[in-house]
Amino acid sequence: MVVFTYDDSKIEDYTMTYPVHERYDVPACIGACPDLVQSSGDLNPHHVGELHDAGWEVMSHTNRHRSVGRIRLESDAEAGHDRIYVETNRHGDHVGDPIVLFDGERTVEATVAGKGSDDKGQYIRLEEPIDQPLDATNPAYVRYTESFLRTILADSKRRIEDWGIDVTGFVYPYGRTDGLVESLIPEYYDAVPNYRTGVGGLNPIDDLEPMQLHRRYIETDRSTPEEIETFMATVASEDVLGIVGGHSEYDTLPAERIEFTIETALDHDLRIVTLQDALTELGYLD
């Protein structure tokens, strides 16, 4: 079996990717963000419902594509500073969000006021200066508060289920999986297809951990046709569950690449199924 997954709640999931899968009569999974589904230009609940009725699985991708994993601080933060320099700025997009800064010795709660960059790097701007220093060599990280993480995980699941869709899977935005969120997700979901994206997408059935599944990206800048052929051949010949992923809105995932990947799977007599169906058949879901 092989599972196809698509992220981010973009309209191309419906206008481009869905018709390709329909031509081959095979399902896929989408990672949906309810806030984005309900915004102009993206999927709407009617589209998502149609995909679900056609046999697609809908997973949670947080309510607004928030990075739920921790992100490392790039430099020390001094008391009295309201700029926190980070290796990549995911939290600064969401003004008003509650975050925690910690270095192993100190923990500081703060509120996001925005973001920016200067000659020192990317920074999160805070509503108030921090009152304790943080040592980035410890190392130090930023993440959402536990209560807000729980709100994100519960709210996105509830809102999708309000559309009449059973949600069992969660897709990490940006592939950020580390930190407190790892211990929280099992309280709300039964499976994660992108726990470790960069390890090939081959999940041994004898040692399957539904919360720590991984996938191979099939975009043209991430996989060659030869690599996809080898991947599908391996899924067909070994006792593994194959998972592939992509982003329908990317120029690097045209319809032709999706067609090629589906055809390659079918040429190897693989069944293309949803993650829910695969895990149910393997005995991991009721």
Stockholm file with secondary structure:
# STOCKHOLM 1.0

chainA/1-286         MVVFTYDDSKIEDYTMTYPVHERYDVPACIGACPDLVQSSGDLNPHHVGELHDAGWEVMSHTNRHRSVGRIRLESDAEAGHDRIYVETNRHGDHVGDPIVLFDGERTVEATVAGKGSDDKGQYIRLEEPIDQPLDATNPAYVRYTESFLRTILADSKRRIEDWGIDVTGFVYPYGRTDGLVESLIPEYYDAVPNYRTGVGGLNPIDDLEPMQLHRRYIETDRSTPEEIETFMATVASEDVLGIVGGHSEYDTLPAERIEFTIETALDHDLRIVTLQDALTELGYLD
#=GR chainA/1-286 SS CEEEEEESCCTHIIIIIHHHHHHHTCCCEEEECHHHHTSTTSCCHHHHHHHHHTTCEEEECCSSCCCCSCEEBSSCBCTTCCEEEESSCSGGGSTTCEEEEECSSCEEEEEEEEEEEETTEEEEEESSCCSSCBCTTTTCEEEECHHHHHHHHHHHHHHHHTTTCCCCBBCCGGGCCCSTHHHHGGGTCSBCSCSSGGGCSEEEGGGCCGGGCCCEECSTTTCCHHHHHHHHHHHHHSSEEEEEEECTTSTTSCHHHHHHHHHHHHHTTCCBCCHHHHHHHTTSCC
#=GC SS_cons         CEEEEEESCCTHIIIIIHHHHHHHTCCCEEEECHHHHTSTTSCCHHHHHHHHHTTCEEEECCSSCCCCSCEEBSSCBCTTCCEEEESSCSGGGSTTCEEEEECSSCEEEEEEEEEEEETTEEEEEESSCCSSCBCTTTTCEEEECHHHHHHHHHHHHHHHHTTTCCCCBBCCGGGCCCSTHHHHGGGTCSBCSCSSGGGCSEEEGGGCCGGGCCCEECSTTTCCHHHHHHHHHHHHHSSEEEEEEECTTSTTSCHHHHHHHHHHHHHTTCCBCCHHHHHHHTTSCC
//
